[in-house]
Amino acid sequence: MSIPVFVGYKLKPVSYLNQLLPPTKDEKTVRTDGRIPEVAAKSVFTGTFDSVVIATAEDAEAVRFNDNPNDPPGMLARRIVSWLTNRFPGCWRDAVNQPMILREKGNTPNTIADPAKLPSELKWLESDVDPAYFVGFDPVTFMRILGIECQVWNINCPLSLWYCNTNYHDLGDMLLPVRHATHLNWKVVKAAYRLGFQGDDLRRYDEFFVDWEGPGDDPHKDVAAAIFFGVKLGLISSSATISVDRETEPPATVPEDPVVEKKRRKKPKP
């Protein structure tokens, strides 16, 4: 059974931005109005997390990760990776692009290979590990910033967690596709969905979305909105119980690097 992992996040520029993009004389006035930091916050290397909220259907509470300015750079990314890999052990590996369905040579394209004939290196594919998939607004940016930050600060992060990870649903891409984004925004999306509610349901809908103007400002509200849209779009069952009413923050102690399980290759027989 696949496990949806709802994620919301707020970004900010890295504290050492001027070391990466030293301002020139002409740029000094530009930086004072915030335009360069605003762009930098949304990019790998120059952006990082201010806060992150994660919720699943199997946990009674959502988890929140807040950046502490007194922590060394990369600490928040280390805590997130540690939580994910311990919460979903065996879900992400060091290798990428490993086929989930193998086909025997000569078979028709729709014929799945016999799992018993899988090479030993790929035996883990038929294990009992429940794959987790991210649901949110631009989860690819979340994964990529997380992975690159771990690379920069020498934090052990499974490669398949942040690169070539196709186990996600991007609600932004589903509801605001790029080709229509020139005249659409989240206010339009909210107004359109509002048409389907009446009476008490309409009142609850308005109360639910009263302060949400789109993703990126409040991870808690983003996760709540992602759950709502996830149910409406059929990504998760309407009977699923996923709550963000309560949040807990994992201990801010320095976690150990997550253990990344690597493939074991059998030595050839003499």
Rosetta blueprint (number, residue, H / E / L):
1 M L
2 S L
3 I E
4 P E
5 V E
6 F E
7 V E
8 G E
9 Y E
10 K E
11 L E
12 K E
13 P E
14 V L
15 S L
16 Y L
17 L H
18 N H
19 Q H
20 L H
21 L L
22 P L
23 P L
24 T L
25 K L
26 D L
27 E L
28 K H
29 T H
30 V H
31 R H
32 T H
33 D L
34 G L
35 R H
36 I H
37 P H
38 E H
39 V H
40 A H
41 A L
42 K L
43 S L
44 V L
45 F L
46 T L
47 G E
48 T E
49 F E
50 D E
51 S E
52 V E
53 V E
54 I E
55 A E
56 T E
57 A L
58 E L
59 D L
60 A L
61 E L
62 A E
63 V E
64 R E
65 F E
66 N E
67 D L
68 N L
69 P L
70 N L
71 D L
72 P L
73 P L
74 G L
75 M H
76 L H
77 A H
78 R H
79 R H
80 I H
81 V H
82 S H
83 W H
84 L H
85 T H
86 N H
87 R H
88 F L
89 P L
90 G L
91 C L
92 W L
93 R L
94 D L
95 A L
96 V L
97 N L
98 Q L
99 P L
100 M L
101 I L
102 L L
103 R L
104 E L
105 K L
106 G L
107 N L
108 T L
109 P L
110 N L
111 T L
112 I L
113 A L
114 D L
115 P H
116 A H
117 K H
118 L L
119 P L
120 S H
121 E H
122 L H
123 K H
124 W H
125 L H
126 E H
127 S L
128 D L
129 V L
130 D L
131 P L
132 A E
133 Y E
134 F E
135 V E
136 G E
137 F L
138 D L
139 P H
140 V H
141 T H
142 F H
143 M H
144 R H
145 I H
146 L H
147 G H
148 I H
149 E H
150 C H
151 Q H
152 V H
153 W L
154 N L
155 I L
156 N L
157 C L
158 P L
159 L H
160 S H
161 L H
162 W H
163 Y L
164 C L
165 N L
166 T L
167 N L
168 Y E
169 H E
170 D E
171 L H
172 G H
173 D H
174 M H
175 L H
176 L L
177 P L
178 V H
179 R H
180 H H
181 A L
182 T L
183 H L
184 L L
185 N L
186 W H
187 K H
188 V H
189 V H
190 K H
191 A H
192 A H
193 Y H
194 R H
195 L L
196 G L
197 F L
198 Q L
199 G H
200 D H
201 D H
202 L H
203 R H
204 R H
205 Y H
206 D H
207 E H
208 F H
209 F H
210 V L
211 D L
212 W L
213 E L
214 G L
215 P L
216 G L
217 D L
218 D L
219 P H
220 H H
221 K H
222 D H
223 V H
224 A H
225 A H
226 A H
227 I H
228 F H
229 F H
230 G H
231 V H
232 K H
233 L L
234 G L
235 L L
236 I L
237 S L
238 S L
239 S L
240 A L
241 T L
242 I L
243 S L
244 V L
245 D L
246 R L
247 E E
248 T E
249 E L
250 P L
251 P L
252 A L
253 T L
254 V L
255 P L
256 E L
257 D L
258 P L
259 V L
260 V L
261 E L
262 K L
263 K L
264 R L
265 R L
266 K L
267 K L
268 P L
269 K L
270 P L
